[in-house]
Amino acid sequence: QVQLVESGGGLVQPGGSLRLSCAASGRIFSINVMAWYRQVPGKEREMVATITSGGSTTLADSVKGRFTISRDNAKNTVYLQMNSLKPEDTAVYYCNADVFTFRGPENPWGQGTQVTVSS
């Protein structure tokens, strides 16, 4: 079974930066899309950014110009560079991936990492 492990969350002041990482492990044959989502209490989980294995990206309108998604295919790892952070970026951030394993496709989620933007 594939596992996704996130790291890099924390407390940062408005205008600051954080870099999230998410590493996939297990018997992986390939990974197609990797993505970051976020969720605040009482609201639905929302897509923040996606990236294909070829490097094509999409970003939510609310983070365009501030966040960048990238990945290292050799390490099965996806990153989210977050700059110019705002209080409204406060949320639990989750990693997700479309993974092809030797037993078939899987769509795992990470455990989540808290990002808090506050002065």
N, C-alpha and C positions, 0 to 999 in steps of 0.2 A: 504494500500500500504506500502511495506517495504521501510524503509529509512536506508541508510548507512552514518554514520558520522565519518569522519577521523579527527585525531588530531596528533600533535607531530612534524610537519614539522618546518623548520626554517633554519637559516644560521649557518654553522659549518665550521671549518677549516679543510683542508685536514688531514686525519689521525684520525679525531674525530668520534664521535658516535651520533646517534639519534635513538629514538624508536618511531615508528608510531603505532597508535592504530586506529581501525575501529570498531564501535559498530553498530550492526543491531537492528532496533526497528520496531515494528508493530505486526500484528497478525501472528506470526511465529509458524509453526508446527515443522519444522526442517530445518537445513541448511546442505547441502552436502559440496561441495567444496567452500572454501573461498580463495581469491587470491589478490595479489598486482600486479599492472601494473604501468608503468611509461611512460611519454611522454615528449619529448622536441619539441619546435616549428619546424615545417617543417618535422618532422619524424612521423612514425606510432607509435601507442601505442604498447609497448612491455611487455610481461609477465616477471615479476621479480621472483615471488614465488607463489606456491599454497600449500594448505593443505586440506586434506579430514577430515571428521568428526572423522575418526579413528586415525588421526594424521600422515598419510603418507604425505610426502612433496616432492616437486620438486623445484629446484632453477635454474635460468638462469646461464649459464656458467660464465658470467661476474661478478656474485656476490657470487659464491660458495666460501666458506671459510671465507666470510666476513659478509654475511647477514644470519639471522635466522628467520624463520617464525614459529609462534606458535598461539594457539587459546585457548580460555576459552569457552567451549560449554555452560556452565551454564549462562554465560553473553552474549552469541552470539557476541563475540568479537574476532578479529584477530589482531595479533601484527606483526610488522616487526622490528627486532633489526638490526640496520645497524652499523657495525664497520668498521674501517679502510677506511673511506669514501674518495673517489677520486673526483676530479672536474668533471669527466665524469659521476658521479652519479647524477649530478644536473638535476632535472626534476620535473614535477608535478607528484605526486604519487597518484594513484587511487585504491580504494578498490572495489572488485567485489565479488558477492556471488551467488550461486545457492540455492535459498530459496524455500521451500515448505510451502505455506500458506494454510489456511483453504479454500481459494478460488481457489487454484491452484498454479502452479509454477511461480516464478518470478526470474528475473536476474538483480537486481538493481546495479547501480554504485554510488559510493560516489561522492562528489563534487570536490575532489582533494585537496591535500595539497602540497605546494611548499617546495622542499628541494634544498638548494643552498650550494654547497661545494666550498669555496673560501677563500683565505688568504687575 
